Amino acid sequence: MIKKLIKIEMNVNNNKIGILRIVDTNYILLTDLAEYSNPENPANVIIYWMNNKEIFANSYIAFEFASWLSSTFKLHLIKDFER
């Protein structure tokens, strides 16, 4: 069975956020969310969580991660993601 994989980007509050769609499920690139908090080195935001440069997560997990960064940014992310 071949799974359909699509990579797209969206703009959230002037920040590019990567989206990976596998079949009917969307995953948000957490590193791009972390870049909102630390543009110079976004990996430092999540370095203790996972040791990877591109971390995609289910949208619900990504929304909660975004709320940890900034509640305002989380609202922008949800609004733009649902478009």
N, C-alpha and C positions, 0 to 999 in steps of 0.2 A: 504494500500500500504506500503510495507516494503522498507525503503531506505537503500542502501548499504553504510556502514560507514567503512572507512579504515584509520588507523593511521600509518604513516610511518615517518622516519627521513631522513634528508639529511645532508651532511657535507658541510658547507659554510665557507671557509677560516679558517678551523680547529675549527668550532663552530657547534654543533649539533642543527639543526633546525627542529622542529616538523611540520608535514603536516597532515592535516585532510582532507580526501576526502569524500564528501557526493555526491553520484551518480556521476556526471561528473564535480563537482566544487571542486577546491582545496582551502583550507584555511591554512594560515601560522600562527604558534604560535608566537604572538608578544612578549611574555615574553622571548622566546629564542633569538629573535632579540635584545631585551633590554639587555640581558646578555652580548652581545658584548660590550656595552657601560659601564655596571656596573656588572662585574662578581660576586661580593660579594652579591649584593642585586638588582637583575634586576627589581624587582617589583617597586622599587623607581622611575625608569625611567618613568613608566606609571601610577603611583599611583593616580595622579590627573585626569587621563583620565578615568580609570575604576578601580573598586575595586575588582579585581579577580586575582588569581595566574596563570591561563592559559587562555590567550586571543587569540583566533584564528580570523583571518581576511581574507577577500577576498585578493587574491594575489596582486591586484593593490593597495589596501590600505596598505598592508604589505610592498610593494616596496617603497612607499612614506614614510612610517614610517622608513624604513631602511635608506633612504636618509637623514632623519633628524638626524640619529645617525652618519652616515658616508657615503659620496658619493662613496667611494671605496668599502665599505661593501655592498652597494646597488648593485653595478655592479657584485660583486661576487655572491650575492644572486640570481640575475636574471639569470646569467650564469648557476649556479648549478641547479636552479629550472627548467630551460628549458631543461635540459638533460633528 
